[in-house]
């Protein structure tokens, strides 16, 4: 069973993009578009204050008629941020993401932000695990 640490090692970049709580929604969505990512963490120093996702934009900005340039990210971020550790298993992540309807999870190691995983990262790892098991079983059957 894979862990978050293994997922992070397989990612091409460990960079986690962040903005300050004073940033506007426009600042955030421009950075997300530029980096081709679906979420940003809102931080103050080393403290995570929240997360802002494409879903937050759709539900809390666009639908409510707010402007991207006039709305501070702190007003529309999700403040209750769930996170995992490098030792968390893929199964535990999948259960958490499914139960809480999450698409992104920050990875914390002893109070330090070390990465961010997405549901896509998780699905890719689970498929890889399953392909490995299938190959092992086929090898066993044919030997």
Secondary structure, DSSP 4 states (H G I P E B T S, - for coil): --BHHHHHHHSS-----EE-TTSBHHHHHHHHHHHT-SEEEEEETTEEEEEEEHHHIIIIIITTT--TTTSBHHHHSB-S--EE-TT-BHHHHHHHHHHHT-SEEEEEETTEEEEEEEHHHHHHHHHHHHHHHHHHHHHHHH-
